[in-house]
Every structure is written in structure tokens, then in C-alpha cells.
Amino acid sequence: MIETSTKSVQNFLSNNNQQLEQSEQILHVAINYKPNPQILGSWLSIIVLIPLFFCLGIKTPLQIQLFLNLFGICIVFIAVVQYYKEFKFPKANPKHSSTFGLITTNGIRIKEKFIPWELVHEINRVFFKGRPFLIFNLSPQYYDFLSQNIYNSTYTSKFVFLGHLNNSDRLFKEFTPFWKPKSPGQQLKNLAQQLKDSYQLRDVPTLEHTLEGNYKKLGIQCSFNYSFPVEEMKIRVLLPKKIRAFLKIARETDGTRITQAIGGKDIQIGHPTIDKTCLFESSHPIQLQQFFTLEVKSILEQLLELGRVNFDLGEPIKQKRLKNKQRVKEDEGVLDTGMLLTEIDTVRAGEIEKIPYVIQAAFTGTVLEPLRDNPEDVVTFIELCLEFTVLLAEHIVQIGE
């Protein structure tokens, strides 16, 4: 651990309006070294003084003059090379250095921001020209960083590169115990364990990244990727008994709007954002509207901020006429969702007996593409998906009682 009271640490924190959190300790101070502007002057002095030392006031033969000219050319060449190397690969000179950032027990502090360990996907040891370096990946994808000045640390939105290291192995071992338990990959594993405990689930030996079990008389099977990026969450729910019901929740599209215009019915649940985004079709619209309490609406609203949802239970009744009683061919099987406006109307028309029995429902949640690498958003989305699906399945079971 490094003392937080050192001048370089205090200057870095104060200059960047940052302060260490309680119990946060510093593991490493990353230093960037600037070129020494005096090096060119030193070499130029050598170039000038050596010829003067040999030639000043001395009448020299042609051979000696040619030798001194060649010697001078070599000195110039060496000076240029050294000057270039000093700029490209500056030496560790404390007089010409600046603090790039701090690696702490909580994450990475750089001038631009604080990056908690929860956002670091991997810490990789890389080698270039036989020298080891460390790279902190802020995204699960690999990015080419060797175009950077590898002897100095640098930051992009995709990675933090730690240069100028002679002890990368030791630092890697020091960083890992603080990073690993909070890493995005570990967060997904922790989430899986949390879902097991909360919903009485277990791993499926024959299916990778799949959990199943029984919770409140519901058979549940869910799956999601245990590594980033995470694209979707799939859930299947087995009801305790067969029921006559139909329910569909899908994304509102131009196609669904056309269907509504020619006689379809999109059930409104009383939330402007949700009603505009989602299409609801159900054989029991009154109970569906009652199900969407303020709590359930809040869950679905959060889900829609993070992704898209789709829920399917059973099949709708197919009719041979539209809502306006326009006759159509029998084999067209046009869906008359207008016949399902209310449960009372459905029962009076005798249509409830035509609804097929169902015992299984399916839910798919798709994470918005820009959020698929974000651990916090992905974990929240998966938790909400299962919570919403279970609440909806419990409501469906009540309809069948």
C-alpha cells in the first residue's frame, strides 16, 4: 500500500477534484515521464566542442579533417537517435514526470474520471518487445492499443493502459484480489446464485447457463449468458394446471397499428409510456388491467428503459368476420380481437370455450444494444425480467381458478 499523504497523491486528488472513499487505499501510482528538453543541448555541446578541441588553432592534414567530419556526422546521427528515443520512450526521470492516475482498492482514478472495479472486464498482462505491460479492458471486446506510446500510460473509452512497468507480475497479483470479486463476469455469476436462492432454482447439467426449479407452484426455466456482452434473457414458465387463457405482450410496431386500425384491439393499462410502447392482447382484459398496479407498471417501465420484452401465453381465437361484420373467406382466419374486449362479453358470446387450454408461457427480454456491456444495467434488467414474469404468471394462475 502507498501512503495517501504523499505530495504526488495529494496534488493529483486536489487538482482533479477527487477524494478517496472511506477505507480506500492506494495500490499503485501511475507516472508518465516527459522528455528531457536538456538532452538536445547536451549532445549539441558535444558536437561543437569535440571538433573545436581538435581543430582550434591547429593546422590539420586533409586525412584528419575527413576523419573529424565523419566523426561529427556520427555524433549528429547519435544525437538525433537519442533525442527521438527520449521523446518516444522517455526515461524515468522524476524531474520530468506527471501523475497519470492512481490504482486503488476501489478502482482506477485518472484525471478524466473514477473507474470502479465493477466496470473493468479484464486485467491483461501483455508483452511488447519483451517488456510486460498491463491493460484494463473496459469492454469485453479486444482493442489494438500498441499504436499508443506504450512506455506511458493512456486512457480511452475502451481501455486503460498502464505503461512504464518493471513489476507488472507483482502489480497484477496485487490488483486481482480487489478487482476479481467485483468484476462484471463475477457479477453475473453472483446474480445467478442470487436467482437460485430467491426463486429456488438450480443449474441444468445438460444446458449451459440455464437455471430451473419450482417456485410458488410454478415451474421456471431461465437462461442468460454468463459473460458479456449479454443480449437477452429467456424464461419459460410451466403453470400448475391447464387454463383457458390468451395473453400477448409485444412491442408496438407499424404492423400492429395497422391491425388495430382494421379491427384489432390494443388493451390500455393506463400508463402513457407503456401503452405507447407495448401491444397488449388478452382473453381477460379486465383482470389484465387490474394486474397492472403501480408497482407492476414501475417494473415494466424500468424494463422498457433497458430493453424490449415479449410475453406469449396461448393462441388467440380466430374468427371468420371482422369487428365491423364484414364477411371474409373462412380460410383467411382473421383475428377478431374486438370479440375479446371484456371477459363478460367473451363469456356471453360463448367464446371462452373456444380458447385452447394452455399450461406454458414464454418470456423473452432483449437488452438494448448500447447497454449490453454495462454490468449494472444488465444485472438490473435480468432481475426485473424474472420478477415481472413470475408476477404475471401468478396472476394468470388466479384467472384459471
N, C-alpha and C positions, 0 to 999 in steps of 0.2 A: 504494500500500500504506500501511497505517496502523501506526504503532508499537505493538507489543504491550505495551510498558511503560507506556503512559499510565494515569493513575489510573482513568479510567472503565472501561477494558478490564479491568484487574486486579481492580477491585471487582466487575464483572459475573461474571467467571470464578470468583472465590473465593466470592461469595455463592450461586452456583448449582452449586458443586462440579464445575466443569468445568475442563479444561485443554486447551490447543492441542496437536495432534499434531505430531510432528516435521515440519518444513518447512511446516507450515500457516501461512498468512499471512492477515491481515485486510484485506478489500477495502472494507468499509463498516461503520460503527457506526450502528445504527438508534436514534434517540432519540424518545421520546414526551414531549410537553410538557404539563404540568399547568396548569390555570387559575391566574391570579394572584389570590390572595384579597384583595390590597390595592386592586384596581381599584374594587370597590364603594364602599369607604371614600373613595377619591379623588373619585368622582362625587357621593357624598352630601355631601362637604365643599363642592363647587361649588354644589350645590343650596341648601345652607343659607347660605353666605357671600354669594352674589350678592344675594338679597333683603335680607339684613341690611345690605349695603353701601349699597343704595339707600334703604332704609326706616328704618334705625335712627335714631331721634330726629328724623325728618323728617315733617312733615305733608304727605302727598301727596294730590293730587286723585284722584277716582274713576277717571279715564281711565288714570292712571299705575298705580294699583293693579291694574286689569284687565289692563294690559299686562304687569305683573310676574307676575300669576297665570298668564297664558298662557305667558309665558317660562318660568316654573317648571315648568309641565306639559310643555313641550317638553324641558326639561332632564331631567326624570324619565324621559320616553319614551326619550331618547337613552341615558341611563344604563342602563336595563333592556336595551335592544338590545345595547349594548356588553358588558354583563355576560353576556348569553346567548351572544354570539359568542365571548367569552373562554372560556366553558365548552365550547361546541360545537366551535370551531375555535381552540384555544389558539395563541398566538404563540410563536415560537421564543425563549423566554426561558431561558437556561441556568440561572438561579436556580431555576426551577420545572420541572425535567426529570428523566427517568429513562431508563436504557438499556434498550431493548426487546430488542435482540439484536445479534448480530454476523454479518455475511455474510463468509465466508472462502473460501479457495481449495478447501476440502473440503466446504463446505455451509453450512447455516444453523444458528446457535447461538442458541436462545431460552431463556427461563427454564425452560420445561417439559421441553425435550429438545434433542438434536442431530439435525438432519435432513440426512443426506448428500445430495449432488447426485444419487446413484443413485435417490433416491425422488421427485425433482422432475420431474414430467411435462412441464411447460411453464413458461416465464417470459414473461408477457404484459405489454405496456405498455397501460394503459387511461387514458382521459381522462374526467374528470368536471368539469363547469363550466369547461371549458377548461384544466384543470390535469392534468398527467400523473402517473400512479402506476404502481407495479409490483406484480404479483401472481404468486406462485409456486404453481402448481397441484400439489397432492399427489395428485390423482386425475385421470383423463382426462376426467371429466365437468365441465361448466361449472356454477359455483355463483354465486348472487347475493351479492355482497359489499357492495353500496352501502348496505345497511341499517346497516353499521358506521360508526363515526366515521372518515370517510375521511381526515381530517387526522392521524390517529395510526395507527401500525402495530398489527396484530392477528393472532392465530393461531387457526385452527380445525383440526379433523382433516382438512379438505379443502383448505385453502389457507393461505398466509402472505401477508398484505397489508402492503406497505411504503408507509406514508404520509409526509406532510411532505417531499416531494421537489421540488426545483427543478432537479435534474440527472438525471432518470430515463433519458434517452437515453444519457448518458455511463456511468451505472451499468450499464445493460443491456449495453452493449458491453464493459464490464469483467467482468461476471459470465459472459457467454456462453462465452468460451474455456475456462473451468473447468467449467461445467455441461454444455455440449453433448456432449463426448466420453463423459460418464458418464451421460447422461440415459437413462431407460427405453427410449425409442424407438431410441436408438443401441445400447443393449444387445441389442435384438432383431436389429438389422442385423449387429452383431458376432457374434451367435450363428449367424445364417445363414451368415456367412463361415466360422465355425469348423466348422460341419457340412459345408460344401463341402470344406474342407481335410481333415477327418478321414475322411470317407466318400466322397471323390472325386465330389462332386455338382456340379451346375451349375444355373443358372436355366433355367426353362422359358419361352421367349419368349411362348408363347400362353396361359400360365396365370399369373395373378398370385400372388405369394407361394408359389411352388411350386418345389421342387428335385428333380432326378432325376439318376441316374447308376448306375454299376456298381461294386459293392464286394464283393470276395471271391466273384465269380461270381453275386452276387445283383443283380437289377435293383431299384433302390429309387426310389420317388417319395414325397415327403412334402410336406405343406403346413401352414402355420400363419399366423396374422395377424401382420403386421409392426408393428402398433400396438396399444395397449391400449384396452380390455380384451381379453385373449386367452382364448378359450373352449375350443378344442380343437386337437389335433394329429392329423392323418390320415396314415397310412402305408400304401403298397401295396408288396408285395414279390413280384417275379417270380422263381420258382425256376429254376435252371439246366436242370431237366428235370422231366417229369411224374412224380408219385409217387402211390401209393395210400395215402392217409392222411387222417385226420379229426382236427381239434383245435378245440376251442372254449373260450375263457376269457371269462367274463361275470360280471356282478355277481350275487351270490346274492340272490334275491327270494322272496317268498311262493309265487309260481308255480313256481319251480324246486324249492322244498322239497316242494311237493305232488307234482311229477313224481317226485322221489326216493322219496316215500312209496309210490307205486304201482308201483315197479319200476325207476326210473331209478337211475343210479349216479354220484355225485359223487366223483371221484378225489381222494384226500387226498395232499398233498405233504409233510406233516409240519411245518407251521408253523401254530399255532392261529389267529393273526390272519388270515393269508391264507386258510386253509381255511374260516374263518367268513365271510369277505367275498366270496370268489370261488367260482364254479362251474367245475369242470374236467371236460371230457368229451373223450375221445381214443380213437382206434383202437389206440394203442400206449401204454397207461398205464404200463407198467414203464419204458420209455425216458423218458416224461414225468417220472416221479418221479426218475429218475436225473439228468435235466437240471437239476432244481432243487437245485443246490448251495447252500452257504451264501451265496456271492456273488450268485447269481441271486435267491435269496429276499430278500436285503437290498435289491436293486434294486427288486423288486416291492413290498416293504413300503414303501419310500420313495415309490413311485408312488401307492400307495393312501392315503398320508397327504396327498397333494396333489390327488388326483383319482380318477377311475374309469377302468378300462381294459376294452377289449373286443377279442378276437382271434378271427378266423374263418378256418379253413382247411378247405375241402371241406364235404361234407354227410354226416351220419350214415347208417348203414344202417337202412332201415325194415323192420320185421318185421310178421308177421301174428299175433303172440302176445305176451303179456306174460311177465315172468320167471317167474310162478307157473303158466305154461302155460294160463292162462285163455284160451279161444278168443274171438276178436273178429272182426268183419267185415273182409274183405280190404281194402275201400276205406278203412278208417279209418287204415291205415298207421301203427300205433302203434310208436313208437321203443322198441326193446329194448336200452337201453344196458347191461343186465346181460350181454348176449352179448359185450360188449367188456371184460369185467373184466380180462383179461390178454391179451397178444399170443398166448401159447401156446394159450389156449382159443379165441381167434378163429381161429387157423390150423387147429386141429383140426376146428373146425366148418365149415371151408371158407368162412368169411365174408370173409376178406381179399380174395378175388377179386371180391367184390361191392362193395367200396369203390370209388367212382369215382376216376378219375385227376384230380389237381389240379396246377396249376402256379403258382397265385397265392394269396397270403394278404393279409388286410386287418386293420389295427390302427387303433383309434380311442381316443385318450386325451382325457378331458374334465376340465378343471381345475375344482376346487371353486369355487363362485361367490364366496365371500368372498376368494379368493386371486387372482382374475383381473386385479386391478390391481396386484398385488405383483410387481415385476420379478424379485426374487431367486427367489421360488417358481416363477414361470412359466418362467424360464430353466432352472432345475433340472429341472422337470417335462418340458420338451421334450427336454432332453439324455437323460434317463432313458428316455423313450418310445422314442427311436431306438435307444439302446443295448440295451434289452430286446428290441425287435423283431428286431434283427439277430442277437442271440444265439439267440433262439428259432428264427429261420429257418435258421440254420446247423445247429441240432440237427435240424430237420425234414429237411434235405437228407441228413444222415447216416442217418436212418431209411430213406430210399429207396435207399441204396447197397447 
